[in-house]
Amino acid sequence: DAGITQSPRHKVTETGTPVTLRCHQTENHRYMYWYRQDPGHGLRLIHYSYGVKDTDKGEVSDGYSVSRSKTEDFLLTLESATSSQTSVYFCAISESVQGEETQYFGPGTRLLVL
Amino acid sequence: AQKITQTQPGMFVQEKEAVTLDCTYDTSDPSYGLFWYKQPSSGEMIFLIYQGSYDQQNATEGRYSLNFQKARKSANLVISASQLGDSAMYFCAMREGPGNYGQNFVFGPGTRLSVLP
């Protein structure tokens, strides 16, 4: 499982409140990702990071910000949560070994915005 | 335009038979990677297999193989000797870019596979 944990695993919040989700990895991977999963959409990339303080936007980045001040932690922040951000959020890492790529996911965080 | 298309929302297969899950992709980038993932009802995402755009041979991983047809832009997953535990949602995904800085991943909508005893 590449030592990926996510916290919290479940969260209920109210519209307009800030929310921060944490992804933690223990194996010094360079690339980290945040996805959201909604019915009928598969997974959609929100933001990714290719190093400490190096991040970039994905397909659905509006309303989200990220930070990576340490290799092991990648934080996803919803500045002002909306009901449309109710989703399951997955963190992932990727690695490449001799040209073979893999991507491993954390267990996911279920977020409900009321 | 959809970058990853999975045309089979649901599939059934008899236990011990082989099954092919379809995936077509769209990219103009010469360097890309193709991935398949399994998501059981418990919700975790499990990496299955990877194929690089420059790989000459089809990828294989145990009972999983990837039928890569570059000219047709297809990357079908073949599961041999299906087991009841293979019942799950299967996602095809593509990583565009050379992999050093560009790390845009796009997922398809998934195919739900049900293995019948």
Chai-1 contact restraints between the chains, C-beta under 6 A:
chainA,res_idxA,chainB,res_idxB,connection_type,confidence,min_distance_angstrom,max_distance_angstrom,comment,restraint_id
A,Y31,B,Q103,contact,1.0,0.0,6.0,A-B,restraint_1
A,G42,B,F91,contact,1.0,0.0,6.0,A-B,restraint_2
A,G42,B,F107,contact,1.0,0.0,6.0,A-B,restraint_3
A,G42,B,G108,contact,1.0,0.0,6.0,A-B,restraint_4
A,G42,B,P109,contact,1.0,0.0,6.0,A-B,restraint_5
A,G42,B,G110,contact,1.0,0.0,6.0,A-B,restraint_6
A,L43,B,F107,contact,1.0,0.0,6.0,A-B,restraint_7
A,L45,B,F105,contact,1.0,0.0,6.0,A-B,restraint_8
A,Y48,B,Q103,contact,1.0,0.0,6.0,A-B,restraint_9
A,Y50,B,Y101,contact,1.0,0.0,6.0,A-B,restraint_10
A,E101,B,G33,contact,1.0,0.0,6.0,A-B,restraint_11
A,E101,B,Y50,contact,1.0,0.0,6.0,A-B,restraint_12
A,T102,B,F47,contact,1.0,0.0,6.0,A-B,restraint_13
A,Q103,B,F47,contact,1.0,0.0,6.0,A-B,restraint_14
A,F105,B,M45,contact,1.0,0.0,6.0,A-B,restraint_15
A,G108,B,G43,contact,1.0,0.0,6.0,A-B,restraint_16
